[in-house]
Amino acid sequence: MDQRAEPSVYHTAVKPSRRKSIIGSIIALVCLALLGWLAWHLTHPADSNGATGAGGPGGRRGPPATTVGVATVERADIPVVVEALGTVTASAVATVRPQVSGVLKEVLFTEGQTVRAGQHLATIDPRQFEMALLQASGQRQRDEAQLQNAKLLLERYKTLLEQDSIARQEVDTQAALVKQLEGTIAVDRAVEGVAKLNLGYTKIIAPIGGRVGLRAVDVGNLVSANDTNGIADITQVSPIDVEFSLPQDLVPELRSRLGDPGGLTVTVLDRNRQTVLDTGKFLALDNQVDTQTGTIRAKGRFENAKSMLFPSQFVNARLLLRTIQGAAVVPVSAVRHGSNGDFVYVLNAKERTVSLRTVKRGQAMADKMEIVSGLQPGEQVITEGADRLKDGAKVTLPTDRPRGAGGNRGPGERSGNGEGAAPAVQSPASPGSTQAAATEGGQARQPGERRRRNAEAPAQ
């Protein structure tokens, strides 16, 4: 008897737990259904009529219209610009070195000073060179006196030879001595000239105009022509050059434009491309292409009147090749690329739909792009939200107002109280029905009065 009681106890304990599991499953399914409805409702917002999407025939609803941004195709002049990284180089550099050896007596320039060509920069002690010049001059004068004496003897010997009083050999020997002394005088004059030249080299002169660098030698030091560093360096900074590299594909066009009277314009900007440092002209093109990079070196020249360019400075060079006049341009964000090439979405303003149109792009700028074919000025293209569109899709613009919001009213809608919706007719039994009917015109008030009187007649 105890064995038969065990199953009944077991079934009694199991039934409540099974019932709870069934109820929990039902509750879970209801919650999932509610979550799905909520997600669908959030992703398909209702329109002004309370329906989601555009209603189709038979109550069928289509996809909602996408809000997009548009831009108008315009005509503009597009500059064809090539940008490259450049290095500022001095148009001329000279190291000031002494040409004679001696003690540096004085320095007449300041480090960083701008000097002109031919300016006196420093002086070497000239005393030894003055003595050498005096010695050379004395030697020349002595040899000139001997030459004059030899010429007088030669004239006497010739007179005696005519009188047959002297041998011809003595006359020829004297003539040779005269020529020998003439050669000696020529050497003496050359030695004297070198002495004068060395004396002039004691004044160190600036070979070019420009800016002087840091001084390498102080006063009192022994300097010579073999010094590697010299006294100082001079760099010519006005005018100044900028070297940069260009793609080899531009070589034919650049060579054809080098002979233009106006030349090509080169603009130099700082490393952040925010400040224009100077504007100059395209100067020269190298004679060979770099095989490793496929580029060719070019050079531009600038006046550097404001001293904004400094030798060995890194800058951004911008070369203006030409200007495309009256090109059709659109924002860069309007042009998209597909399997069939580049395309844009064109807005049909009346139907508020878009059409996919294949275009051919041209020169690009920072925020604009040239359209060679496929668009006409005045047309409107989609710039924002195009990733959610397809050909023929309906769109709305940010400037469009929803229906019933004031200006655009649907049929049968009347403006009132600034809401744009028709007033609701209240029941005669509801509080305030008489006041609501009184706010309308006479035609709307009379039917309300009849219904109220008919409702009150039995009560009386």
C-alpha positions in Angstrom: 0.0 0.0 0.0 2.9 2.3 0.7 4.4 1.5 -2.7 1.2 2.5 -4.5 1.1 5.8 -2.6 4.5 6.9 -3.9 3.5 7.6 -7.5 0.6 9.8 -6.5 2.9 11.9 -4.3 5.4 12.2 -7.2 2.8 13.3 -9.7 1.4 15.8 -7.2 4.9 17.4 -6.8 5.7 17.5 -10.5 2.5 19.1 -11.9 3.0 22.6 -10.3 6.6 22.8 -11.6 5.5 21.9 -15.1 2.7 24.4 -15.0 5.2 27.1 -13.9 7.6 26.3 -16.8 4.7 26.5 -19.3 3.6 29.9 -17.9 7.2 31.2 -18.0 7.6 30.1 -21.7 4.4 32.0 -22.6 5.6 35.1 -20.8 9.0 34.9 -22.5 7.3 34.6 -25.9 5.1 37.6 -25.2 8.2 39.6 -24.1 10.0 38.7 -27.3 7.0 39.7 -29.4 6.8 43.1 -27.6 10.6 43.6 -28.1 10.2 42.8 -31.8 7.2 45.2 -32.2 9.1 47.9 -30.4 12.2 47.5 -32.6 10.0 47.5 -35.8 8.2 50.6 -34.5 11.5 52.5 -33.9 13.0 51.6 -37.3 9.7 52.5 -39.1 8.5 55.8 -37.7 4.9 56.7 -38.6 4.2 59.5 -41.0 1.8 62.4 -40.4 -1.2 60.2 -41.2 -0.2 57.6 -38.7 0.9 55.0 -41.2 4.5 53.8 -41.5 6.1 54.6 -44.9 4.2 55.5 -48.0 0.8 53.9 -48.4 0.4 51.9 -51.5 -2.7 50.4 -53.3 -4.7 48.2 -51.0 -3.2 49.6 -47.9 0.3 48.3 -48.7 3.2 50.4 -47.2 6.5 51.2 -49.0 9.9 52.1 -47.6 10.2 55.5 -45.9 11.7 58.5 -47.7 15.3 59.2 -46.9 16.4 62.7 -45.8 19.3 63.8 -47.9 21.5 66.8 -48.5 21.8 68.4 -51.9 24.1 70.8 -53.8 23.8 72.6 -57.1 26.1 72.0 -60.0 28.0 75.2 -60.6 30.5 76.7 -63.0 33.9 77.7 -61.7 37.5 78.2 -62.7 39.7 75.2 -61.5 43.4 75.8 -61.1 45.5 72.7 -62.0 48.1 72.7 -59.2 50.9 70.2 -58.5 52.1 70.1 -54.9 55.6 68.9 -53.8 57.9 69.0 -50.8 60.8 71.4 -51.5 64.0 72.6 -49.9 65.2 76.2 -49.9 68.7 76.6 -51.4 70.8 79.8 -51.6 71.2 81.0 -55.2 74.9 81.4 -54.5 77.2 80.4 -51.6 80.8 81.5 -51.0 83.4 80.7 -48.3 85.5 83.7 -47.5 89.2 82.5 -47.4 92.4 84.5 -47.2 94.5 84.2 -50.3 97.8 84.9 -48.5 99.2 83.7 -45.2 99.5 86.1 -42.3 98.2 87.2 -39.0 94.5 88.4 -39.0 94.7 92.0 -37.9 91.1 93.1 -37.8 87.5 91.9 -38.6 85.1 94.4 -40.0 81.9 92.5 -40.2 79.3 91.2 -37.7 78.0 87.6 -37.7 74.7 87.5 -39.5 75.2 90.8 -41.2 74.1 91.4 -44.8 77.0 92.5 -46.9 77.3 93.6 -50.5 79.8 92.3 -53.1 83.2 94.0 -52.8 82.8 95.1 -49.2 85.9 95.0 -47.0 85.5 92.2 -44.4 88.8 91.7 -42.7 92.5 92.7 -42.9 95.7 90.7 -42.6 98.9 92.3 -41.3 100.4 93.9 -44.5 103.9 94.8 -43.4 105.7 91.7 -44.8 104.0 92.2 -48.1 104.9 95.9 -48.2 108.6 94.9 -47.7 108.3 92.3 -50.5 106.9 95.0 -52.8 109.8 97.3 -52.0 112.3 94.6 -52.7 110.7 93.8 -56.1 110.6 97.4 -57.1 114.3 97.9 -56.2 115.3 94.9 -58.2 113.4 96.2 -61.2 115.0 99.6 -61.0 118.5 98.2 -60.8 117.9 96.0 -63.9 116.4 98.9 -65.8 119.6 100.9 -65.2 121.8 98.1 -66.4 119.6 97.8 -69.5 120.0 101.5 -70.3 123.8 101.2 -70.0 123.9 98.2 -72.2 121.9 100.0 -74.9 124.3 103.0 -74.9 127.3 100.6 -75.4 125.5 98.9 -78.2 125.0 102.2 -80.0 128.8 103.0 -79.7 129.8 99.6 -80.9 127.6 100.0 -84.0 129.3 103.4 -84.7 132.8 101.8 -84.4 131.7 98.9 -86.6 130.8 101.3 -89.3 134.3 102.8 -89.1 135.7 99.3 -89.1 137.3 100.0 -85.7 135.8 97.0 -83.8 135.1 93.4 -84.5 131.5 92.4 -85.4 131.6 89.7 -82.6 131.7 92.4 -79.9 128.8 94.2 -81.4 126.7 90.9 -81.5 127.7 90.1 -77.9 126.5 93.5 -76.7 123.2 93.2 -78.6 122.6 89.8 -76.8 123.3 91.4 -73.5 120.7 94.1 -74.2 118.1 91.4 -74.9 119.0 89.5 -71.8 118.6 92.6 -69.7 115.2 93.3 -71.3 114.0 89.8 -70.3 115.2 90.4 -66.8 113.2 93.6 -66.6 110.1 91.7 -67.7 110.6 89.2 -64.9 111.2 92.0 -62.4 108.0 93.7 -63.4 106.1 90.4 -62.9 107.6 89.9 -59.5 106.7 93.5 -58.6 103.1 92.9 -59.8 102.8 89.7 -57.6 104.0 91.7 -54.6 101.4 94.3 -55.3 98.7 91.7 -55.7 99.7 90.0 -52.4 99.6 93.3 -50.7 96.1 93.8 -52.0 95.1 90.4 -50.7 95.7 91.5 -47.2 92.3 93.2 -47.5 89.7 90.4 -47.5 86.8 91.4 -49.8 83.3 89.9 -50.0 83.1 87.9 -53.3 79.3 88.0 -53.4 76.5 89.9 -51.7 74.4 88.1 -49.0 74.3 87.2 -45.4 77.4 86.4 -43.5 77.4 83.3 -41.3 79.3 82.7 -38.0 82.9 83.7 -37.9 85.4 80.8 -37.8 88.6 82.8 -36.9 89.3 85.5 -34.4 91.7 88.4 -34.6 95.3 87.5 -33.9 95.2 84.0 -35.4 97.5 83.0 -38.3 95.4 82.3 -41.4 96.4 80.9 -44.8 94.8 80.1 -48.1 94.8 76.4 -47.2 92.3 76.8 -44.3 89.3 74.6 -44.8 86.7 76.6 -43.0 88.0 80.0 -44.0 86.9 83.1 -42.1 83.1 82.9 -42.7 80.5 81.8 -45.3 78.3 84.1 -47.3 74.9 82.9 -48.7 72.9 84.9 -51.2 69.3 85.0 -49.9 67.8 87.5 -52.3 67.0 86.1 -54.8 66.8 82.6 -53.4 65.8 79.2 -54.9 63.6 76.3 -53.9 64.3 72.8 -55.2 61.5 70.2 -55.5 60.6 67.0 -57.3 57.8 66.6 -59.9 56.3 63.5 -61.5 58.0 62.5 -64.8 54.6 62.6 -66.6 54.7 66.4 -66.4 58.0 66.8 -68.2 56.5 67.4 -71.7 54.1 70.0 -70.5 56.7 71.7 -68.4 59.2 71.9 -71.2 56.6 73.4 -73.5 55.7 76.0 -70.9 59.3 77.1 -70.1 59.3 79.6 -73.0 56.1 81.4 -72.0 56.6 85.1 -71.4 54.5 85.0 -68.1 56.1 81.7 -67.0 54.8 79.3 -64.4 53.9 80.5 -60.9 55.3 78.7 -57.9 53.9 79.4 -54.4 55.8 78.4 -51.3 54.0 77.6 -48.0 55.1 76.6 -44.6 55.2 73.0 -43.5 51.6 73.2 -42.1 50.4 74.6 -45.5 48.7 77.5 -43.7 51.0 80.5 -44.4 52.2 81.6 -47.8 55.9 82.4 -47.5 56.5 83.8 -51.0 55.5 83.6 -54.7 58.0 83.3 -57.5 58.6 81.8 -61.0 59.5 78.4 -62.3 63.2 78.6 -63.1 64.6 75.4 -64.5 64.1 71.7 -65.0 66.8 69.0 -64.5 68.2 67.1 -67.5 67.4 63.6 -66.3 64.7 61.6 -64.4 65.5 59.8 -61.2 65.0 56.1 -62.0 64.4 55.1 -58.4 61.5 57.6 -57.7 60.3 58.4 -61.2 60.5 62.1 -60.6 62.6 65.0 -61.9 64.1 67.8 -60.0 62.9 71.3 -60.6 63.8 74.8 -59.3 61.9 78.0 -58.6 63.3 81.4 -57.9 61.9 83.9 -55.4 62.8 87.5 -54.5 62.4 86.8 -50.8 61.8 90.5 -50.1 60.4 89.7 -46.6 63.2 87.3 -45.8 60.7 84.5 -45.1 62.8 81.9 -46.8 66.0 80.5 -45.2 68.6 78.2 -46.8 68.0 74.5 -46.1 64.4 75.2 -44.9 61.8 72.5 -45.7 58.7 74.0 -47.4 55.7 73.0 -49.5 55.9 74.1 -53.1 52.7 74.6 -55.2 53.1 74.8 -59.0 50.3 76.3 -61.0 50.2 74.5 -64.4 47.1 76.1 -65.9 43.5 77.1 -65.1 40.4 75.3 -66.4 37.9 78.1 -67.3 34.1 77.6 -66.6 34.2 73.9 -65.5 31.1 72.2 -64.0 31.9 71.4 -60.4 30.2 69.5 -57.6 31.2 68.7 -54.0 33.6 65.8 -53.7 31.1 63.9 -51.5 28.5 63.8 -54.4 30.6 61.6 -56.6 30.6 57.9 -55.9 32.2 54.9 -57.5 30.5 51.7 -58.6 31.1 48.7 -60.7 30.2 50.7 -63.9 32.4 53.7 -63.0 31.7 57.0 -61.3 28.1 58.1 -60.7 26.0 60.7 -58.9 22.4 60.8 -57.7 20.5 63.6 -59.4 17.4 65.1 -57.6 14.1 65.3 -59.4 12.7 68.3 -57.5 9.0 67.8 -58.4 8.7 64.1 -57.7 11.2 64.2 -54.8 13.0 61.2 -56.3 16.6 60.6 -57.4 18.0 59.3 -60.6 21.4 57.5 -60.9 23.5 59.1 -63.6 27.0 58.0 -64.8 29.5 60.8 -64.9 33.1 61.3 -65.9 35.3 63.1 -63.3 38.1 65.5 -64.1 40.4 67.7 -62.0 39.9 67.5 -58.3 40.3 70.2 -55.7 40.2 70.1 -51.9 36.4 70.2 -51.7 35.2 70.4 -55.3 35.5 68.1 -58.3 35.2 68.8 -62.0 32.6 66.8 -63.9 33.7 66.5 -67.6 30.4 64.9 -68.8 27.1 63.7 -67.4 25.9 66.9 -65.6 24.7 70.4 -66.5 25.0 73.5 -64.4 21.9 74.1 -62.3 21.1 70.5 -61.6 21.0 69.3 -58.0 23.0 66.3 -56.8 22.8 64.3 -53.6 25.8 65.0 -51.2 24.6 63.4 -48.0 22.7 60.2 -47.4 23.5 58.7 -50.8 24.6 55.4 -49.3 21.0 54.6 -48.5 19.6 55.4 -52.0 19.0 53.6 -55.2 17.7 54.6 -58.6 14.2 56.0 -58.3 14.2 56.2 -54.5 12.0 58.8 -52.7 13.8 61.5 -50.7 13.0 64.4 -48.5 15.0 67.6 -47.9 15.8 69.2 -44.6 13.9 72.2 -45.7 10.7 70.2 -46.4 7.9 70.6 -43.8 5.7 67.7 -42.7 2.1 67.7 -43.9 -0.2 69.6 -41.6 2.6 71.7 -40.1 1.3 75.0 -41.4 2.2 75.8 -45.0 1.6 72.4 -46.6 -1.9 71.3 -45.6 -3.6 68.2 -46.8 -7.1 68.2 -48.4 -9.9 69.0 -45.9 -7.4 70.4 -43.3 -8.1 73.8 -41.8 -5.8 76.0 -39.9 -6.8 77.0 -36.4 -5.0 77.9 -33.2 -1.8 77.6 -35.1 -2.1 73.8 -35.2 -3.3 73.3 -38.8 -5.8 70.6 -37.9 -9.6 70.7 -38.1 -11.4 71.1 -34.7 -13.0 68.0 -33.3 -16.9 68.1 -32.8 -17.7 67.5 -29.2 -20.7 65.7 -27.8 -23.6 67.9 -26.6 -23.5 66.1 -23.3 -19.8 66.8 -22.7 -18.7 69.7 -20.6 -17.8 72.9 -22.5 -19.6 71.7 -25.7 -21.5 75.0 -26.0 -18.2 77.0 -25.8 -16.5 74.8 -28.4 -19.4 75.2 -30.8 -19.4 79.0 -30.3 -15.8 79.4 -31.4 -16.8 78.2 -34.9 -18.8 80.1 -37.6 -22.6 80.3 -37.7 -22.9 77.3 -39.9 -21.1 75.1 -37.5 -23.1 76.4 -34.4 -26.7 75.7 -35.7 -26.5 71.9 -36.0 -25.1 71.7 -32.4 -28.0 73.8 -31.1 -30.6 71.6 -32.8 -29.1 68.4 -31.3 -29.0 70.0 -27.8 -32.7 71.1 -28.0 -33.7 67.6 -29.2 -31.8 66.0 -26.4 -33.4 68.3 -23.8 -37.0 68.1 -25.0 -37.9 64.7 -23.4 -36.4 65.8 -20.1 -38.7 68.7 -19.9 
